[in-house]
Amino acid sequence: MGADVNIIVIEDHDSLREVTVSALQDMGHKVRGIACAESLNSELESGIPQILILDLNLPGEDGVSLASRLRHKHPGVGIIMVTARKEPADKIAGYENGADIYLTKPTSLDELAAAVQALSRRITIWAEDSLQSVLDPGQLKSAERARAVQQQLINTPGKLPTMDELAAQYGCSVRTLNNEFAAEYGQSMQSYIAEYRFNCAYAALQQTTIPMKILADQLGYSHVNHFISAFRKRFGYPPGALRKQERDEQ
């Protein structure tokens, strides 16, 4: 996919939204612009876009909540967040809640266009007639299904759906789904997401001051002590030691 990408821009700043929509249209894309999350439902009746470009500081439902909701419902859609929030914790929250690309304002139109092009090349489960595939996950091919599951897992904060729930959602057996995932990513879904979440936790502890309890909740642990125990087992020391090490080195 190069030009002619179907895009919705969600930005409450009228002039910025109009400039962005116009510039992307001039590049050959099909672009619609709206001012708030509450206007999105009616827009989606005209078709699911391939890419959503959204601001985080929206009136009503904010961009993080919107991205998380859309990622759950449409795991194959591309999401580019464009925001003035520049702190590492904000970026981590953006990626954890569904962002494929996180850009900070001011963002040039050339950078945004490059992000759209890069993301459009990676959206493998969407095609010209992809709406039916997304609405009916059971129609996805095995590799596409594995990639859709992977995107859903890494973009779902907190408690994950069970294997039975995922199998029902994607219209196949647990064994088939896990075998397809292992063929695509070289390990089971449980191993993959555990490794991914530990890596996210490690990065968050190094780069942010997010409270341990909140981090544990975002990673799906029912109690912070369970997270501390699992982290110690994985890395050989408790998460607090990593944070202390970072403070000592500063």
Secondary structure, 3 states (H helix, E strand, C coil): CCCCCEEEEECCCHHHHHHHHHHHHHCCCEEEEECCHHHHHHHHCCCCCCEEEECCCCCCCCHHHHHHHHHHHCCCCEEEEEECCCCHHHHHHHHHCCCCEEEECCCCHHHHHHHHHHHHHHCCCCCCCHHHHHHCHHHCCHHHHHHHHHHHHHCCCCCCCCHHHHHHHHCCCHHHHHHHHHHHHCCCHHHHHHHHHHHHHHHHHHHCCCCHHHHHHHCCCCCHHHHHHHHHHHHCCCHHHHHHHHHHHC
